[in-house]
Amino acid sequence: MQALYAQLLVGLINGSFYALLSLGLAVIFGMLNIINFAHGALYMMGAFVAYFLLNLAGINYWLALLIAPIVVGIFGMILERTMLQWLTGLDHLYGLLLTFGIALVVQGVFQNYFGSSGMPYAIPDELKGGMNLGFMFLPVYRGWVVIFSLVVCLATWFLIEKTRLGAYLRAATENPTLVRAFGINVPRMITLTYGLGVGLAALAGVLSAPINQVRPLMGADLIIVVFAVVVIGGMGSIMGSIITGFALGVIEGLTKYFYPEASNTVVFVLMVLVLLVKPTGLTGRAA
Amino acid sequence: MRNRIASLLLGTALALGASATAMAQDKAVKIGVLTDLSGLYADLGGPGAVVAAQMAVEDSGMAAKGWKLDVISADHQNKPDIGTSIARQWIDVDKVDVLMDVLNSGVALAVNNVVREKNAVMINSGAATSDLTNAQCSPNTVHWTYDTYMLAHSTGQALVKAGGDTWFFLTADYAFGHALERDTAAVVVAAGGKVIGSVKHPLNTADFSSFLLQAQASKAKIIGMANGGGDTTNTIKQAAEFGIVSGGQKLAGLLLFLSDVHSLGLKVAQGLNFTETFYWDLNDQTRAFSKRFAERMKSKAMPTMVQAGVYAGLLHYFKALEAIGGNPHDGAKVVAKMKELPTDDPLFGKGTIRADGRKLHPAYLFEVKSPAESKGPWDYYKLVGTTSADQAFRPLSESACPLVKK
């Protein structure tokens, strides 16, 4: 029984990464109608920016949490302005292919220079060590990841669903012409939204740097699962992607305990089941 | 009648032409490096294996003796189906004579069959499974650098002897992990230890915390990592986070490469014990080769034992070709010659290749230095023990290989 609690908690930790990444994807899909396959590569870039900041400029983890999302977010906005914006109104497939291509190029460049085994990034001193919870030894850093990503997820949800800015955004996706008529710069808003989604990916990258190696392929390994999370949660639903992110982390954690061999596939089995029963995803609206 | 003479003449001409091209091609050898060029094992084999093959071609001096050597390479992406289809195309269409490296045990076992069926040569450096020279042994395959039996015996025995008598395995869920766990568990039990449990994780897992918690709960003294590459580095890094080593359990890296230690950094990796058959800083010859190698690598990385094995294996292959004198396209014949000739190269020293295809050389037990002990970049290992060539690998008396006469 004790082992089970531990696995639930570990599942929540992994779930935080799924939630942060799928949230970014959901924001981008919801507002831009782009299936952002470059998300994994941008997540990886976030971790690399943190690595460079620490090793080249001596800038610590805490500042990296702030700077890396901004740097990668700006990179994302440049992508949006120079490439993605020409795809508005076209079929989803074009955006998917373009971003997939971008992901391959970015990963290839990083792999060319940094190989495949990656570089170490140490846990910041303030978050070292662990607590004995009785049923498990919880590294402080993992606890921090869960709490911090929960806060970020909820803040993003609040921003989009409860504020005026969010209302403009949602309106702009429904009817861009009308919103423009009210004097709002829709293209700029869309660029900023893409930057926000990308920044979330980079933030997840920085969070994961001390846990995993900083590797060029770290995003490619994760992104497929994250897409499954988004599909299960319902494309474009903010709260849906947060909840499914955490829930699937827990389910995967339990699988690792009861039948570890299937832990890589369980998410996809669930995806198939959900698609069969409710093709719009658990919380999705019909398109 | 005239017709018949004409066709006879034509036939003779054709035959002459064919034999002329055969003679011209007699000394042409095509070398295919089949490896993981982009995935989790790319740093331990990958582009470095291709560089090693090219260096062997240049250092062999074969070109000056009239041989034409070509090196090509391909990425098998760690997928046996892709590996076998490349191997088939290489041998059938591109006329590749020898396949080098072929890391990943799953891919290696599959390609092993193709190479045998088509009578080519495989000099395997990167794959770990000892089955390649045991039940699956082939007259067309030489297994050069290391195998799971050797790793299990060297590292496993040393750890049990040091008091680590209860084990829990973290095993990569494919041919390599299974073989390594099986061979190590046998050693542990034979030495009087006990295996308390094991968990199999999918290849290329990012998060090991669930598995580490299970290992922690087992209270085993030794947690044996029967995985490789990125899987091993992630396990080690996360084990430190979960306080496994500070809690009194010891991690055993059953298969670690220089590239893994480099990527972990000494702070995390220090104190780990594991076995390799090559290290760049062993002697003057290995240092000289490694320096030249690193200069040609984009990452300036020192060679791993897998890359060293590609170089040394290829040199020995060339030696066999020279002894045969030409026509390198009968794979089994070349491998038989390789087994007949004693090996001697700057990286692994003197050795032999056994009837089952197993290359014999000493195995070294290393310990990773602490940051304070390390005197410079890539100064990572200290030698703590050596197993002689005749002791390091599976004795022929235990062999299930049909090529071994009993």
Contacts between the chains, C-beta under 8 A, distances in Angstrom:
chain1	res1	chain2	res2	distance
A	2	B	217	8.0
A	3	B	213	7.0
A	3	B	214	7.2
A	3	B	217	5.6
A	6	B	213	5.0
A	6	B	217	7.9
A	7	B	210	5.8
A	7	B	213	6.8
A	10	B	207	8.0
A	10	B	209	4.6
A	10	B	210	5.2
A	10	B	213	6.4
A	11	B	210	7.7
A	13	B	207	7.9
A	13	B	209	6.9
A	14	B	207	5.5
A	14	B	209	7.8
A	111	B	38	6.4
A	111	B	42	7.6
A	112	B	298	7.0
A	113	B	298	7.2
A	113	B	299	7.8
A	114	B	299	7.5
A	115	B	42	6.7
A	115	B	43	4.5
A	115	B	259	7.5
A	115	B	263	7.9
A	115	B	299	5.3
A	115	B	301	7.3
A	116	B	38	7.0
A	116	B	39	6.4
A	116	B	40	6.0
A	116	B	41	7.5
A	116	B	42	4.0
A	116	B	43	5.1
A	116	B	46	7.2
A	116	B	229	7.9
A	116	B	230	7.1
A	117	B	40	7.6
A	117	B	43	4.4
A	117	B	44	7.8
A	117	B	229	6.8
A	117	B	230	6.1
A	117	B	233	6.2
A	117	B	259	5.3
A	117	B	260	6.3
A	117	B	262	7.4
A	117	B	263	3.8
A	118	B	230	7.4
A	118	B	233	7.5
A	118	B	263	5.4
A	119	B	263	6.4
A	120	B	237	7.4
A	120	B	263	6.8
A	120	B	264	6.0
A	120	B	265	4.1
A	120	B	267	7.7
A	120	B	268	6.4
A	122	B	267	7.4
A	123	B	241	7.0
A	130	B	241	7.6
A	130	B	242	7.2
A	130	B	243	5.3
A	136	B	213	6.3
A	137	B	216	7.1
A	137	B	242	5.8
A	137	B	243	5.2
A	137	B	247	7.3
A	139	B	241	4.5
A	139	B	242	6.0
A	139	B	243	7.3
A	141	B	241	6.7
A	142	B	209	7.4
A	142	B	241	7.4
A	211	B	207	7.5
A	211	B	237	7.6
A	211	B	238	6.7
A	211	B	241	7.1
A	212	B	206	5.6
A	212	B	207	7.6
A	212	B	234	5.9
A	212	B	237	7.4
A	213	B	230	6.9
A	213	B	233	5.6
A	213	B	234	6.4
A	213	B	237	6.7
A	213	B	263	6.0
A	213	B	264	7.8
A	215	B	230	6.7
A	217	B	38	8.0
A	217	B	39	7.1
A	217	B	40	7.1
A	217	B	230	7.9
A	218	B	206	7.0
A	221	B	204	6.2
A	221	B	206	5.6
A	222	B	206	6.4
A	253	B	210	5.5
A	256	B	201	7.7
A	256	B	210	3.6
A	256	B	211	6.6
A	257	B	210	6.1
A	257	B	214	7.0
A	260	B	173	7.8
A	260	B	199	5.2
A	260	B	200	5.7
A	260	B	201	5.8
A	260	B	202	7.9
A	260	B	210	7.6
A	260	B	211	6.8
A	261	B	173	5.5
A	261	B	200	5.5
A	261	B	202	7.0
A	263	B	201	7.1
A	263	B	202	6.3
A	263	B	205	7.7
A	263	B	210	7.7
A	264	B	202	4.0
A	264	B	205	7.3
